[in-house]
Amino acid sequence: MMSALPAFESFGAPRDIRCLLAHRRVLLFGATPAAAEPMRFLAAHDVPVAGFLDNSPEKQGGTFAGLPVHAPADLGRLLDGETAIVIAAAWQSEIAHQLVDDLGVPEGVVFPYVSAMFQGHFGAAALLPARGDLDWLMNTVADRESRDYLARLVAFRWRMDARALARNPMIDGPYSYAVAELGPRPGDRIVDCGAFDGDTARLFLERLDGNCRITALEATGRNFRALENWIASAGVTDRVAAVHCAVGAEDGEAIIVSDGEDGSADPRATARRCGSGETVTMRPLDGLIDDGADYIKVDVEGFELDVLAGAAATIRRHRPDLALASYHAPAHLWQVARAVRAFDPRYRLFLGHHPAAAYECELFCTARAGIEAAA
């Protein structure tokens, strides 16, 4: 049975980044380090941040990043018709409802998390040309929860209103979608592309009681050193192998430009083929994985399609389960899914998100059931 994505017009009036940048100043909701990326974006567009809002009584009345922190109850004296509010905290929908529905803030001045990466996700120009792709995705994802989440995600992007966003209840942890056939499973050969400091490798080891083998690939030198240190200190050298390289479509070099002082800002790093930064070796997975893979996780700050292109032979031969970041570019929402289905139409696709950020969509893919049924 065909599933229909609602008409865009049913979501309400579209908004895009220009609606935010038309304001003279911004208050950021959430006095935490997560505000750094919106602050950089707003500064680049000459929109000053006037201060912060926060629900924590301990922060209210103090300062953060040199700016005052206000209680949300103070908004009556802070809003002047020229000030917008950007939600810089993880609880996007909840805070948007608090502001608009509980405190009576005009919905036109409340905006979700913004950054250079997310600025192109919103409004009619981002979605109208993609209607066919979105309808295809709606009819391709494998469960009702994925379809419901997709409809809410599209409404969120159309309206630039976090109240439209809803979490997928099947997400039960990082890189975990509550479907039995989705890995990783005990004994799996796991490939972690974008391993950072070993955070996801730790997660997989804990989830599988150590019964797995992980190839952890990390591009930035600082993160790779942290990864190696963790492997040694945790005593998991027999289960986790660290590889210092960027992962891409072909052999070559990449220039990594870290955005944060600790190399772990959001986005953590951006790979470029030219420019200034840290030069690292770039390898395709097909040239790195000799003994196959059962589960591949990819979160490489926008180069997910390149990684898939460089893993084509591995995926077609072994049909591993996949967990793929699909939010770094607006079109990745459907392009990543199309790339997976092109490898094998038996892949079942489930659309979820980062557990703490429902706007950071992730695609979970498995061909295990289809392969077992055909065997």
C-alpha positions, 0 to 999 in steps of 0.5 A, spaced: 500 500 500 502 506 498 503 511 503 503 519 502 507 524 504 502 530 506 502 536 501 507 541 503 501 546 504 498 542 510 504 544 514 503 551 514 507 557 511 514 555 510 520 559 513 527 559 511 534 562 514 532 569 511 526 569 516 531 568 522 537 573 519 531 579 518 532 580 526 536 585 529 539 580 535 538 573 537 537 570 544 539 563 545 536 558 549 541 553 552 547 556 556 551 550 554 557 549 549 552 547 544 551 554 543 558 555 540 555 553 533 549 557 532 554 563 535 559 562 530 553 562 524 550 568 527 556 572 528 558 570 520 551 574 518 552 580 523 547 578 527 549 579 535 547 575 540 544 579 546 544 573 551 541 567 553 535 563 556 536 557 560 531 553 565 536 552 570 535 556 576 543 555 577 545 559 571 539 564 571 542 571 573 549 569 571 553 569 565 555 564 559 560 566 554 560 573 557 553 574 556 547 574 561 543 568 562 535 570 563 530 566 566 524 564 560 519 568 565 523 574 563 522 574 556 516 579 557 521 585 558 526 582 553 522 581 546 521 587 542 519 585 535 526 585 533 529 580 537 529 572 535 530 566 539 534 560 537 533 554 541 541 551 542 539 546 546 537 538 545 530 538 547 528 542 541 520 541 540 519 541 548 523 548 548 519 550 542 512 548 546 514 551 552 516 558 549 510 558 544 504 554 548 506 556 555 509 562 555 505 565 549 511 567 545 510 569 538 511 563 534 514 567 528 520 569 533 522 562 535 527 558 531 530 551 531 538 550 532 542 553 526 549 553 523 552 553 517 551 546 516 543 546 517 542 553 514 540 550 507 535 545 510 529 549 511 523 552 507 520 551 500 526 552 496 529 546 500 523 541 499 519 543 493 524 540 488 525 534 492 517 532 492 518 526 488 524 523 492 521 524 499 515 521 496 519 515 494 522 515 501 516 515 504 514 509 500 521 505 501 522 506 509 520 499 512 515 501 518 510 506 520 514 509 525 519 511 520 514 514 516 511 518 521 518 521 523 519 522 516 512 526 515 514 530 522 521 531 520 519 534 513 514 539 517 519 541 521 524 543 515 518 546 511 516 551 517 522 551 521 518 550 527 521 545 532 514 544 535 513 540 528 518 535 530 517 528 534 522 523 536 521 516 533 520 511 539 524 506 536 530 509 537 532 506 544 540 508 544 545 511 540 546 507 533 540 503 536 533 502 532 529 497 536 528 492 530 530 485 531 534 483 525 538 490 525 545 489 528 550 489 531 550 482 533 554 478 537 560 476 533 559 481 528 565 484 524 564 492 525 567 498 521 566 504 525 567 510 520 568 516 524 570 513 530 572 520 534 575 518 541 572 511 541 566 513 544 562 508 539 566 503 539 566 503 547 558 503 546 558 497 541 563 493 546 558 494 552 552 492 548 555 486 545 559 484 552 565 484 548 563 479 543 565 483 536 571 485 532 571 493 531 575 496 525 575 504 528 577 509 523 578 516 525 581 522 520 584 527 525 590 526 529 588 529 536 582 524 536 586 518 533 591 519 539 585 519 544 582 513 540 589 509 541 590 511 548 583 509 550 584 502 546 590 501 550 588 503 557 581 499 556 585 493 554 581 492 548 587 491 543 585 484 541 578 487 539 579 494 536 584 496 531 585 503 530 586 506 523 588 513 522 585 515 515 579 519 512 574 514 508 572 516 502 571 514 495 578 513 492 585 513 494 588 520 495 589 525 501 584 529 504 585 536 508 581 536 515 579 542 518 577 541 525 572 546 528 573 546 535 579 547 540 578 540 542 577 537 535 570 535 537 565 541 535 559 540 531 561 538 526 567 535 529 571 536 522 570 537 515 574 534 510 576 538 503 581 536 498 584 542 498 585 548 502 589 549 509 588 544 515 591 537 517 593 533 511 591 525 512 591 519 507 584 518 504 582 510 503 576 507 500 573 501 505 574 496 499 581 497 500 581 497 507 577 491 509 580 484 507 575 479 511 568 483 510 564 486 515 557 485 518 556 492 520 558 499 518 557 505 522 558 512 518 558 519 521 563 523 517 561 530 517 558 530 510 562 525 506 557 519 507 556 518 500 563 518 498 564 512 503 558 508 500 561 509 493 568 507 496 565 501 500 560 498 494 564 492 493 564 490 500 557 492 501 554 488 495 559 482 497 557 482 504 551 486 505 552 488 512 547 492 516 548 499 516 547 505 520 548 512 516 548 519 518 543 522 513 543 530 515 549 533 513 546 536 507 539 537 506 539 532 500 542 526 504 535 525 507 534 521 501 540 520 497 543 516 502 537 511 502 537 511 494 545 509 494 543 503 499 537 501 495 542 501 489 547 496 492 541 491 493 534 492 493 533 487 499 535 492 504 530 494 509 530 502 511 528 505 517 529 512 519 531 514 525 535 520 529 541 521 534 537 520 541 539 527 543 537 531 537 531 529 533 533 533 527 539 529 526 536 524 522 540 517 521 538 511 516 538 504 519 539 498 514 539 491 514 538 486 508 539 480 513 531 478 513 531 478 505 537 474 504 535 469 509 528 468 506 532 467 499 537 462 502 
